[in-house]
Amino acid sequence: MQGRIARKIEIIATGDELLYGRILDTNSQWIARRIVELGGKLQRVTIVGDRKEDIGAALKEAMERKNDIIIFTGGLGPSMDDLTVESIGETIDRRIVYDPITVEKIKSVYRKRGISDTTRGERMARILKGSEAIQNQLGFSVGMMIKEKNRLIFTFPGVPEEMKNMFNNSVAKIIEQDSLDKSLAKTIIVKMVWKDFFPLFWRLQTDFPEIYLKNAATPPMEEAEREKIHEIKVDIVINGLTKDEAEAKMAALLEEYQHRINQAGGGEIQTVD
């Protein structure tokens, strides 16, 4: 295990549509889950609009926090407000170049569609000098990996399916190969008498401090309702040196959890994912 450490990672999601609340930032949620599964350590998620000064400032701050990996999503399209590449370039003093594989792909498709001017489309082929292109198998916008001051910066498009495919084919392998352990996350529904849930749950948190246990927010209950059976969602994250070890720990915890529920008067656990 010598030399293997959990990579410290930040996500920077770009796009005015995120700040205006027009779409949900599902990309960051998905990446966060994958980072946990792969054994990395997500430190922070930042959302910024389509302004070069804001994107550049977010990158500078992330680098000052000495992260190992910084992941950008969004801002790689053909529009003039897709500014991620030039914002990063100006921040770390790298000039824009064009990935020849992506340029040819764009020209080929445009020719078939009868489009002669590919200037706007070729914006999706922009990367920075010294970077490694990450090919987009499901779309046009190329991503990149660039090393800067012992940190790796990745860019992925905002289209979820494109981002997921490119993430799994690039940064996922780096996070996993360097991670000290593997994580397993699960959501369960606990069905039991309301008033008995929290004393049992709090004791479980105390007895297993190395395991992440978090119940969903719950509204106050009247006394009569507290005597009834309710469903409470609980999230669990467990670490292990291997995936098999994490799965064994999860199984043992759920068995112990059910045992304590039975002792408290009965109930059941249902697995959501």
Secondary structure, 3 states (H helix, E strand, C coil): CCCCCCCEEEEEEECHHHHCCCCCCHHHHHHHHHHHHHCCEEEEEEEECCCHHHHHHHHHHHHHCCCCEEEEECCCCCCCCCCHHHHHHHHHCCCEEECHHHHHHHHHHHHHCCCCCCCCHHHHHEEECCCEEECCCCCCCCEEEEEECCEEEEEECCCHHHHHHHHHCCHHHHHHHHCCCEEEEEEEEEEEEHHHHHHHHHHHHHHCCCCEEEECCCCCCCHHHHCCEEEEEEEEEEEECCHHHHHHHHHHHHHHHHHHHHHCCCEEEEECC
